[in-house]
Amino acid sequence: MTADAHKPVLLRQAVDALAIRARPDATFVDATFGRGGHSRLILRQLGPRGRLIAVDRDPEAIAAAREIRDVRFTPVHARFGVLQSTLEALHARYVAGVLFDLGMSSPQLDEAQRGFSFRTDAPLDMRMDQTSGMSAAQWLEVAREAEIREVLSSYGEERFAKQVAKAIVAARRRGLIRTTGELAAVVGAAVRTREPGQDPATRTFQALRIHVNQELEELSLALPQALAVLDPSGRLAVISFHSLEDRIVKRFMRENARAETLPERLPIRQRDLPPQRLRVLGKPVRPTADEVKANPRARSAVLRIAEKLA
C-alpha cells in the first residue's frame, strides 16, 4: 500500500500545532510515523538545519519511512513508550515538538494478514510489531475467563463481556480460536444486541488490540517522557481516536497545567510552589464534516495541544 492510500486525520491542524515555522531549524519528533503523512508535511516546513525523528513500532511503517530520502529525517524502529531513551541514543536530548497520532494506520486495518479486522478471515494476530510479543490468538489460548472478561470490559467497554468471555473459553475447548473469522463468529453468537451499523465483534476486537499492544500503558509511559524532552515553549500535540486514549491525554495535560495544590493553611509561599509545566492551547480540535465525509475513520478523532512552560 502506498503512502497516499492512508489519509492522515487532522493533518494540517496537527502539524500547525507544532509551530514549526517559528523554529524551522529545531528538532521535532513524529512519535507515530504510520505511513508518513504528518512527517512529510513537517519536512516541507522544516528549515535546512532542522531535524525530524520518526518513531514507529511497526516494521512495515519503518520500511516505508526509509523510502524518504532526506538528510534531515531519521526513522527509528521503537515503541514510543521508550521515547526518551530512543532520543538520547540519537543525541537529541531536547526537541521543539512531539506529535502523537494514536490511531491505527489504514494498512494495518486493511491488510488481512495483520489480523486487526474481522471483515476478512485471517490469522488472529493484532500485534503492531509482529517480530515480538504474544499474538491475540496466543493470548486467548492461555488467558483465564476472568482475564478475558476484564480486558473486554475495560478496553472495549463491552457490556456483554461476561457472555463473550464465556463463549470464547467454550469455543477454545472445541478447537483453539486461531483466525479473525472464528473469533468474530463466536462473538456474534454471544452478543445479543448492538448499536445500529456496528458489528457485534467491534468492541471485542478493539479490546484485544489494545491489550495485545499494551496501547494505554505505552501512552501513559510516553506522555511524561515527551514532556521531559521538550524545550521550553516546545509543543505537544496528540490525536486520539477513542475515549480511553483521550481520557489519559486530557488528564495528563490538565494535571501538568495546574500548579501543585497543598493543604490549606500550610505555611508555604505561593512562589515556592512547584510551577506549572504545561499550558493547554485552545479547545480540543475535531475534524470537520467534510473531512469525516471524505474519511469516515476520522469521525472520532480529537486533537489536544499543549505548550511546555519555562
N, C-alpha and C positions, 0 to 999 in steps of 0.2 A: 504494500500500500504506500502511495506517495505521501509526502508531507501535506500536499494540497488536499488530500482526502479527509484529513482531520481538520475540523473547524474549531479553532480555539475560542472559548467563550470569553466575552468581555475583553477582547484582545487589546484594543486601543486604551480603554479605561484603565486596565491593569498596568500597562506599560507607562502610560502617562502618570500613574500614581507614583512611580519610582522617581519622577522629576529628573530624568537623565540629562535633559538639556541644560539644567543648572550646574551639572558636574559631569560633563561629557568625557573627561579623561580619568574618571574614577573606576573602581571595580564594582561590578554588580553580579548577583547570583540568581540564576533561574533554577530553583531547587527541584523542579519537576519538569524536565525537558519535554517529555511526551514525544511529539513529532516536530517540535521546534517552532511553532507559530509565534510564541512570545519571544523566544530567543532571536529569531530573525528580525523582528521589529526592534528589539533592543539594539542589535548590532547596527541597524540603519541609523539609530540615534546617537550611538557612541562616537566619541572623537577618535582621532588616530592613536592616541595613547591610552584609550580606555581598554577595559578588560571585562569579558563576560565568562563566568564559570557556570557551566550547566551540569546539573546533577540528576541522575535517574537510576533507579534500582533495576529497571528492565533492560536486559542486554540488547534487545531489539531496538529500543529507543536510543541507546548509546551507539549502536551501529549506524542508525540514521543520523545521529549528531556528528559522527566522524566524517560524514559526507560534506559538511560545511567547511570550506577551505577559507579560513580567516585567521590570521596570526593573533588576533585579539581574543579568540574563542578557545576555551578549554573544556571539553566534555569529560565527565568523571562518572564511572560506574560505582554508585554507592547509595545507601539509604540516607534519606535526609535526617534520620534520627541520629546520625553521626556527623552532622553538618560542620560543627566547629573543628573537629579533628581533620576532616576532609580538607577544609580551607587552610588550616595550619600547615598541612603537608604540601600545599601549593604555595606557601609563603604569602597567603592572603589573610592576614590576621584580622584586618578590619575592612569593611566594604561599605558602599554608599547605598545599597538597596538589596533587598531579598524578596523574591516573588515565589509564592506557592500557588500552584493550580492543582487542587486536590482531586479533581475529577479523573475518571478513567479516560484514556485516550480511545478514539474510535477504533484503531487497530486492535487494541486489547479486547474490546467488546465484540468486534465483528469477525475476528479470526477464530473460527470454531475450535481449533486445537488448543487455544488458551483456556477453554473451559469456563469462561465467565458468563456465558449466555445459555439460557435454556431453550433458545429458539432453534438450535440445531443440536443433534446428538453428537457428543464428542467426549473425550476423556475428561473426567471431573478434576481439573487441576486447580485453577484460580490463583496460582502464585504469580505475582508480578515479576519475580525473578525465579525462573524455572530451574536455575542452577543450584538453588539451595532451599532448605526448609521442607516442610511436610505439605503435600497437596491436600486439597479438600477431601478427596476420596480416602486418602490415608488417615486423615484425622477422624472422619466418620467411622472408619473401621475400628478404631480403638477407643473413641470417646464414650463416656458413660451417658446414659439417657439424661441425667440431671445436667451434665455439662452442655449437651446439645440444646436442651431446653433453655438454659441460661443465655447461651450465645444468641439463639433466635430471638429471645425476648429483649435482651439488652441492645444488640446491634441491628436487629431487623424490626424491632418494635412490633413483633408478630404476636397478635393476640391469641392465635391458636398454637403457640409454641409448644404447649404440653402435648397436644394431639399430634403435631408434626414430629416431635422428637420420638414419641412412642411409635409412630408409623415407620420412622427411619430405622429404629432398633429392630422392629419386627421384620422389616424388609431385608436387613442385612443377615438375619438368621436364615433366610431363604436363599441368599446369594448376595455377596457384597455389592453395594451401590458404587459402581465404577464410572458411570457416564452421566452427563448432564441430563439426558433424556430420561434415564431411570430415576434420578432424583426428582425431576420435575413431575413425573407421573405419580410418585409416592406422595409428594406434597399436594398435588392436585386432588388426590383422593382423600386427603386428611383435612383440607381446608374447606369448610362448608360454604362460606360466602367471601366475597372480595369486592373491593371498590370497583365501580364500572370502568372497564377499559384496562384493568390491571390483572396480569396473570397471577394465579394463585401462588406461583413459585417466586415471585419478585422479591418478597421480603426475606425468604429463606436464602436465596442466592446472595442478596446484599449482605446479610449477616455473616454467611460463611466466608465471603470475600474479605470483609473487614477483619474477621478473626484470623484467617489464614495469613494475612499480610500484616496483622497487628497494626492496622492503619491508625487507630485512635491513640494507641500508645506511642507510635512513631511521631505523630503530630504533637503530642504532649511533650515529648523529648525535644523536638526540633524548634518549637517556638522560643523557649528561653535561650537556646543556642543562637538563633537568628538575632535576638535582641543583643546578646553578648558581642556578636561580631560586627554589629552596626556602628558606624561612626556617629557622633552627634549630628543631628539633622538627617541621618540616614532613614530611609523609608522601608517599611514592612507592608507588603500587600499580599492578601490571602484570599483566594477564591475557593469557596466551599460549595458542596452540592447537596448536602443533607443536614438535617438539624443536629445530629450528633457531632459532626465536624464543626459546624458553625457555633455551637454552644461552647466548645473548647476555645475557639478563636476569640469569640466575644468576651468570654470570661478572662482570658489571658490579657487581652488589650485593656479591658476595664480595670483589672487589678493593678496593672502596671501604669495606668494613667491616674491612679488615685494615690495620694500621699498616704503613707502608713498611718493608721489611726491607733491611738493608745488609750487606755482607760482614762476617764475624766479625772481631773484634779491631780494627775501625775505631774510632778514638778519638772517638766521638760519644756524648754522654749520651742516655739514653732520652727525657728531657724535651725534647730538642732535635730529636727526630724529628718529621716531619710527622704530625699527628694523623689518626685515623680520621675519615672523613667521613660514614659511614652506619652504622646499626645495623639488622641484619636482624631483623625481628619475627616470631617464631614459625616454624612449618614451612609449606611450601607448602600452599595450600588448594585442594582439589579438590571438584568437585560431588558431591552425594550421589547415591545410587542413584535416589532419587525424582526429582531434577532431571534426571538423564540419561534416565529413562523418559519424563518429560514433554517433554524437549527433547533428542533424540539428538545434536544438534550440540554439546552441552555435554560430551560424553564425554571429550574430550582436553584440556579446559581446565585450566589451573593458574594460581593467583593467588599472586604473591610480593609481600611488603610490606616496606618499609624506612623508617627514620626518619632524617632528617638530624641530625647531631650538631653541637653548638655549636663 
